[in-house]
Amino acid sequence: MNNLLDNDLAIKIISVLVAIVLWIYVIGEQNPFIEQPFRDIPIQFNNLDSVNYALVEDQSSFKVNVKVRGRRSHISNLSKEAIKAEVNMKGRMEGENLLTVSVTLPDNIELVSVNPPEIMVTLEPVVEKQIPVTVDINGSPAEGFAVMDPVLKPKEVILKGPKSIIDTVKFAFISIDVSNKSEDIKGNFPLHITDERKAESKNITYRPETIEATIPIVNKADVEIEPRIIGNPAAGYAISGITVTPDIVSVTGDENILNNLQKIDTEIIDISGAYSNQQREVKIILPNGVKLVAGERDIVSVFVKIEAKEQHTLNITRQVDLINLREGYEAYSEPIDISVSFMGLKQDVKAVDSSDIKIYADLRGLQAGTHEVELNVSVPGNVTLVDYYPKSISVEIKKD
């Protein structure tokens, strides 16, 4: 009887063992262990706030590749986000630090390899820097409108980060598009922190991250600038040209004022006694109720070209014009040869033709008879009469 019981127990134990072996075999065949690589796992930097240093390198640039092992069912459900790669920054010092990468995996997953197993990072002292905020204006407002100086709140931003990176920061700005706008623009705009080449500065923090800005959009007029020149150049010299740079200025103000604004004067420029070119930087005089639009300067450059005058003589043969003869009388004179000298700028005197010169005798109040009458000569307004000869002419007056 006992032998029978012993045999029955042995058979049961063997059956269980066979079942376990068969189960392991089936599991191994249907759900085997496999290895799977995962690339570019980002590294977390733990306890970085506990040290008085900042990471010089961009944290997002540190990644590792890992290979893991587990059952096919577990591996197929494993996401990249479930793999944690991290380094401990506690107790690290300024300069280069070699750190071991620790990888944490879900249960039932084994780590096969991590590459690289270590990373080199550089720590620097944390510094702060305060710089002004500027505005990059993109586009142009609607026709007849202009952009005025932006109103910013706050006007400065505080940067914080590794000294070597903070030292390269040159600009803190917001970018605003004003294309075809005819009303003020208001809002909160994200800050851009860049180096001198306008490349974004990374691995730093700044506050605030946005700027409250108002961009006034106002009506405008483009008005000609007129220089106020007084005095005369030295004797024998004259103004041959005046250039204003810029010669147009954009202004804003009350619409009625702008509609009637024809020109804007400069400060007085006195050229008395000058015998050479004059270059002056002068302010423009804005009327009451008018101001410059953003970007315009209240100073212009005025260039006054001064040249020596030249004298020129024309010999003319002509019948003299007889004017103001009494009614009922006739007057006669012989054609004369007259020499007329005049002075002016070179281009002006060369342009004068004999037909431009007026020669006449005034017979007002003269009775019948032969008279020696004074000649009158006039030249164009851009030259000056110097002399002429003869000064008089013989005229015979008869009654009809």
C-alpha positions as CSV (number, residue, x, y, z in Angstrom):
1,M,0.0,0.0,0.0
2,N,2.8,2.4,0.9
3,N,4.6,1.7,-2.3
4,L,1.6,2.5,-4.3
5,L,1.2,5.9,-2.5
6,D,4.9,6.7,-3.1
7,N,4.6,5.9,-6.8
8,D,1.5,8.1,-7.1
9,L,3.3,11.1,-5.5
10,A,6.3,10.6,-7.7
11,I,4.2,10.6,-10.7
12,K,2.5,13.8,-9.7
13,I,5.8,15.6,-9.0
14,I,7.1,14.5,-12.3
15,S,4.0,15.7,-14.1
16,V,4.3,19.1,-12.5
17,L,8.0,19.4,-13.5
18,V,7.1,18.3,-17.0
19,A,4.4,20.9,-17.2
20,I,6.7,23.7,-16.0
21,V,9.3,22.7,-18.5
22,L,6.7,22.6,-21.3
23,W,5.4,26.1,-20.1
24,I,8.9,27.5,-20.2
25,Y,9.5,26.0,-23.6
26,V,6.3,27.5,-25.0
27,I,7.0,30.9,-23.4
28,G,10.5,30.9,-24.8
29,E,9.2,30.0,-28.3
30,Q,6.2,32.4,-28.3
31,N,7.7,35.4,-26.2
32,P,11.5,35.1,-26.4
33,F,14.1,37.5,-24.9
34,I,15.2,40.1,-27.4
35,E,17.6,43.1,-27.5
36,Q,16.5,46.5,-28.8
37,P,18.5,49.7,-29.4
38,F,17.1,53.1,-28.6
39,R,18.9,56.2,-29.9
40,D,19.2,59.8,-28.7
41,I,17.9,59.5,-25.2
42,P,18.1,63.0,-23.6
43,I,20.2,63.3,-20.5
44,Q,18.7,64.9,-17.4
45,F,21.0,67.0,-15.2
46,N,19.9,66.4,-11.6
47,N,20.8,68.7,-8.7
48,L,22.2,71.4,-11.1
49,D,20.5,74.0,-8.9
50,S,22.5,72.9,-5.9
51,V,25.8,74.1,-7.3
52,N,26.7,77.8,-7.9
53,Y,27.7,77.1,-11.4
54,A,26.0,77.0,-14.8
55,L,26.4,74.5,-17.6
56,V,28.3,76.1,-20.6
57,E,27.1,73.5,-23.1
58,D,23.5,73.3,-24.3
59,Q,21.8,70.7,-22.2
60,S,19.7,69.5,-25.1
61,S,22.9,68.5,-27.0
62,F,23.6,65.7,-24.5
63,K,22.1,62.4,-25.6
64,V,23.0,58.7,-25.3
65,N,22.2,55.5,-27.2
66,V,21.1,52.5,-25.1
67,K,20.5,48.8,-25.8
68,V,18.1,46.9,-23.6
69,R,16.9,43.3,-23.2
70,G,13.6,41.8,-22.3
71,R,10.7,39.7,-23.4
72,R,9.4,40.5,-26.8
73,S,6.0,41.6,-25.3
74,H,7.8,44.0,-22.9
75,I,10.1,45.4,-25.5
76,S,7.4,46.0,-28.0
77,N,5.5,48.1,-25.4
78,L,8.6,50.0,-24.3
79,S,8.6,53.7,-25.4
80,K,11.7,55.9,-25.7
81,E,10.1,58.3,-23.1
82,A,10.2,55.4,-20.5
83,I,14.0,55.3,-20.6
84,K,15.6,57.8,-18.2
85,A,19.2,58.8,-18.6
86,E,20.6,61.2,-16.0
87,V,23.7,62.5,-14.4
88,N,24.2,63.8,-10.8
89,M,25.6,67.4,-10.6
90,K,25.8,67.5,-6.8
91,G,29.2,68.5,-5.6
92,R,30.6,69.3,-9.0
93,M,33.2,72.1,-9.4
94,E,34.1,74.8,-11.9
95,G,35.7,73.7,-15.0
96,E,35.5,70.3,-16.8
97,N,33.7,67.4,-15.1
98,L,33.5,63.8,-16.2
99,L,30.1,62.4,-15.3
100,T,28.8,58.8,-15.4
101,V,25.5,58.4,-17.1
102,S,22.9,56.5,-15.1
103,V,20.0,54.8,-16.9
104,T,16.8,53.8,-15.3
105,L,14.5,51.3,-17.0
106,P,11.0,49.9,-16.3
107,D,10.7,46.5,-14.5
108,N,11.4,43.4,-16.6
109,I,13.8,45.4,-18.8
110,E,17.5,45.0,-18.5
111,L,20.2,47.4,-19.6
112,V,22.7,45.9,-22.1
113,S,24.8,48.9,-22.9
114,V,24.9,52.7,-22.8
115,N,26.9,54.8,-25.2
116,P,28.6,57.0,-24.2
117,P,28.8,55.8,-20.6
118,E,30.3,59.1,-19.5
119,I,30.0,62.7,-20.7
120,M,32.3,65.7,-20.2
121,V,30.6,69.0,-19.1
122,T,32.0,72.4,-18.4
123,L,30.8,74.5,-15.4
124,E,31.2,78.2,-15.1
125,P,30.2,80.8,-12.4
126,V,26.7,82.1,-12.9
127,V,26.5,85.8,-13.7
128,E,23.7,88.3,-14.3
129,K,23.6,91.1,-16.9
130,Q,21.1,93.8,-17.6
131,I,20.6,95.1,-21.1
132,P,18.1,97.4,-22.8
133,V,15.3,96.0,-24.9
134,T,14.9,97.3,-28.5
135,V,12.3,96.8,-31.2
136,D,12.8,95.4,-34.7
137,I,10.1,96.9,-36.9
138,N,9.2,94.8,-39.9
139,G,7.3,96.1,-42.9
140,S,5.8,99.5,-43.6
141,P,2.5,101.0,-42.3
142,A,-0.3,102.0,-44.6
143,E,0.2,104.8,-47.0
144,G,0.2,108.2,-45.2
145,F,1.1,106.7,-41.8
146,A,4.3,106.4,-39.9
147,V,5.7,104.5,-36.9
148,M,6.6,106.5,-33.8
149,D,8.9,105.5,-31.0
150,P,7.7,102.3,-29.2
151,V,6.6,102.4,-25.5
152,L,8.1,99.3,-23.7
153,K,7.4,97.9,-20.3
154,P,9.9,97.0,-19.0
155,K,12.7,98.7,-20.9
156,E,15.4,96.3,-19.8
157,V,15.9,92.5,-19.4
158,I,18.0,90.7,-16.8
159,L,20.1,87.8,-18.2
160,K,21.5,84.9,-16.1
161,G,23.8,82.1,-17.2
162,P,27.5,81.1,-17.7
163,K,29.8,84.1,-17.9
164,S,31.3,83.1,-21.2
165,I,27.8,83.0,-22.8
166,I,26.4,86.1,-21.1
167,D,29.5,88.0,-22.3
168,T,28.5,87.3,-26.0
169,V,25.0,88.6,-25.6
170,K,24.6,91.9,-27.5
171,F,20.9,92.3,-28.3
172,A,17.6,91.8,-26.5
173,F,14.7,92.7,-28.8
174,I,11.1,92.1,-29.8
175,S,10.0,91.8,-33.4
176,I,6.8,93.6,-34.6
177,D,5.2,93.6,-38.0
178,V,3.6,96.9,-38.9
179,S,2.7,96.0,-42.5
180,N,-0.3,98.1,-43.8
181,K,-1.2,99.1,-40.2
182,S,-3.0,102.4,-39.6
183,E,-3.7,102.0,-35.9
184,D,-1.6,101.6,-32.8
185,I,-0.3,98.1,-32.1
186,K,-0.5,96.8,-28.5
187,G,0.4,93.4,-27.0
188,N,2.9,91.2,-25.3
189,F,5.8,90.1,-27.5
190,P,8.4,87.3,-26.9
191,L,12.0,88.4,-26.3
192,H,14.9,87.3,-28.5
193,I,18.3,87.2,-27.0
194,T,21.2,87.1,-29.5
195,D,24.8,87.7,-30.1
196,E,26.2,90.4,-32.4
197,R,25.4,88.2,-35.4
198,K,21.8,87.9,-34.4
199,A,22.3,84.2,-33.5
200,E,20.0,83.1,-30.6
201,S,21.9,82.8,-27.3
202,K,21.3,79.4,-25.7
203,N,21.7,77.9,-22.2
204,I,20.8,81.1,-20.4
205,T,17.7,82.4,-18.6
206,Y,16.2,85.8,-18.7
207,R,13.4,87.7,-17.1
208,P,10.9,88.8,-18.2
209,E,10.4,86.5,-21.2
210,T,7.9,88.8,-22.8
211,I,7.7,92.6,-23.2
212,E,4.5,94.7,-23.1
213,A,4.7,97.1,-26.0
214,T,2.7,99.8,-27.7
215,I,3.7,100.9,-31.2
216,P,2.1,104.2,-32.1
217,I,0.9,104.4,-35.7
218,V,0.3,108.1,-36.7
219,N,-0.6,110.1,-39.8
220,K,2.4,111.7,-41.5
221,A,3.5,114.1,-44.2
222,D,6.7,114.3,-46.2
223,V,7.8,117.9,-46.3
224,E,10.6,119.6,-48.2
225,I,13.4,121.2,-46.2
226,E,14.3,124.8,-47.2
227,P,17.7,126.2,-46.0
228,R,17.7,129.8,-44.7
229,I,20.7,131.4,-46.3
230,I,21.6,135.0,-45.4
231,G,24.5,137.3,-46.4
232,N,26.5,137.5,-49.6
233,P,29.8,135.8,-50.5
234,A,32.9,137.9,-50.8
235,A,33.2,140.4,-53.7
236,G,33.7,138.6,-57.0
237,Y,32.1,135.3,-55.7
238,A,28.5,134.0,-55.9
239,I,26.4,131.0,-54.9
240,S,26.3,128.4,-57.7
241,G,24.2,125.8,-55.9
242,I,22.7,124.6,-52.7
243,T,22.2,121.0,-51.6
244,V,20.3,119.8,-48.5
245,T,20.7,116.2,-47.3
246,P,18.2,114.9,-46.6
247,D,15.9,117.3,-48.5
248,I,12.7,115.7,-47.3
249,V,11.6,115.0,-43.7
250,S,8.6,112.9,-42.5
251,V,6.6,114.6,-39.7
252,T,3.4,114.0,-37.9
253,G,0.9,116.3,-36.2
254,D,-2.6,117.7,-36.5
255,E,-4.1,116.8,-39.9
256,N,-5.0,120.4,-40.6
257,I,-1.5,121.6,-39.9
258,L,0.0,118.9,-42.0
259,N,-2.3,119.7,-45.0
260,N,-1.1,123.4,-45.0
261,L,2.6,122.7,-44.3
262,Q,4.5,123.5,-47.5
263,K,8.1,123.5,-46.2
264,I,10.2,123.4,-43.1
265,D,13.0,125.9,-42.6
266,T,16.5,125.3,-41.2
267,E,18.4,127.4,-38.8
268,I,20.0,130.5,-40.4
269,I,23.2,129.9,-42.4
270,D,25.3,133.1,-42.8
271,I,27.7,133.0,-45.7
272,S,28.7,136.6,-45.5
273,G,32.2,137.1,-47.0
274,A,32.6,133.5,-48.0
275,Y,34.9,132.7,-51.0
276,S,34.8,128.9,-50.8
277,N,32.2,126.1,-50.5
278,Q,30.4,126.0,-47.2
279,Q,29.3,122.8,-45.4
280,R,27.0,123.2,-42.4
281,E,25.2,120.8,-40.0
282,V,22.0,122.7,-38.9
283,K,18.8,122.0,-37.1
284,I,15.4,122.1,-38.8
285,I,12.8,124.3,-37.2
286,L,9.6,122.4,-36.6
287,P,6.3,124.5,-36.4
288,N,4.2,124.2,-33.3
289,G,2.1,121.1,-33.2
290,V,4.5,119.2,-35.5
291,K,7.1,116.6,-34.6
292,L,9.3,114.1,-36.4
293,V,8.3,110.6,-36.9
294,A,10.4,107.8,-35.5
295,G,13.8,107.4,-37.1
296,E,14.0,111.0,-38.5
297,R,16.7,113.4,-37.3
298,D,16.3,117.1,-36.6
299,I,19.7,117.9,-38.2
300,V,20.4,118.2,-41.9
301,S,23.6,118.8,-43.9
302,V,23.5,121.9,-46.1
303,F,26.2,122.3,-48.8
304,V,26.5,125.8,-50.3
305,K,28.7,125.8,-53.5
306,I,30.5,129.1,-53.9
307,E,32.4,130.0,-57.1
308,A,34.4,133.0,-58.4
309,K,32.5,135.2,-60.9
310,E,33.8,135.7,-64.4
311,Q,33.6,138.8,-66.5
312,H,32.5,138.6,-70.1
313,T,32.1,141.2,-72.9
314,L,29.7,141.2,-75.9
315,N,30.1,143.6,-78.8
316,I,26.7,144.3,-80.3
317,T,25.6,146.2,-83.4
318,R,21.9,147.1,-83.0
319,Q,19.2,149.7,-83.6
320,V,18.5,151.2,-80.1
321,D,15.0,151.0,-78.8
322,L,13.5,154.5,-78.4
323,I,10.8,154.7,-75.7
324,N,8.4,157.3,-74.2
325,L,8.4,159.5,-77.4
326,R,5.8,162.3,-77.2
327,E,2.6,161.8,-79.2
328,G,2.8,163.5,-82.6
329,Y,6.6,163.2,-82.9
330,E,9.0,160.9,-84.7
331,A,12.5,160.0,-83.6
332,Y,15.5,158.7,-85.6
333,S,18.9,157.3,-84.6
334,E,21.6,155.4,-86.3
335,P,22.4,151.8,-85.4
336,I,25.3,151.7,-82.9
337,D,28.2,149.5,-82.0
338,I,28.1,149.0,-78.3
339,S,30.3,147.0,-76.0
340,V,28.6,145.5,-72.9
341,S,30.5,143.9,-70.0
342,F,28.8,141.7,-67.3
343,M,29.9,139.4,-64.6
344,G,28.5,136.2,-63.1
345,L,29.2,132.5,-62.6
346,K,30.9,130.8,-65.5
347,Q,27.9,128.8,-66.7
348,D,25.7,131.9,-66.5
349,V,27.9,134.3,-68.4
350,K,28.5,131.8,-71.1
351,A,24.8,131.3,-71.6
352,V,24.1,135.0,-72.2
353,D,23.4,135.9,-75.8
354,S,23.2,139.3,-77.4
355,S,19.4,138.9,-77.7
356,D,19.2,138.7,-73.9
357,I,20.6,142.2,-73.5
358,K,18.2,145.1,-73.7
359,I,19.5,148.5,-75.0
360,Y,17.1,151.5,-75.1
361,A,17.0,155.3,-74.8
362,D,14.3,157.2,-72.9
363,L,12.9,160.2,-74.8
364,R,10.4,161.3,-72.1
365,G,9.9,165.1,-72.2
366,L,12.1,165.8,-75.2
367,Q,11.0,168.3,-77.8
368,A,11.8,168.4,-81.6
369,G,15.5,168.7,-82.3
370,T,18.7,166.8,-82.1
371,H,19.5,165.4,-78.6
372,E,22.3,163.4,-77.0
373,V,20.3,160.8,-75.0
374,E,21.7,158.5,-72.3
375,L,21.7,154.8,-73.1
376,N,20.2,152.3,-70.8
377,V,21.4,148.6,-70.7
378,S,19.9,145.7,-68.8
379,V,21.2,142.1,-68.6
380,P,19.6,138.8,-67.4
381,G,19.0,138.6,-63.6
382,N,21.6,135.9,-63.0
383,V,24.5,138.1,-64.2
384,T,25.5,141.6,-63.1
385,L,26.1,144.6,-65.5
386,V,29.7,145.9,-65.1
387,D,30.0,148.6,-67.9
388,Y,29.0,149.5,-71.4
389,Y,30.2,151.9,-74.1
390,P,29.1,154.3,-75.5
391,K,27.0,155.8,-72.8
392,S,24.8,157.9,-75.1
393,I,23.3,158.2,-78.5
394,S,22.4,161.0,-80.9
395,V,18.6,161.1,-81.6
396,E,16.8,163.5,-83.9
397,I,13.2,164.3,-83.0
398,K,10.7,165.7,-85.5
399,K,7.1,166.7,-85.3
400,D,4.7,164.8,-87.5
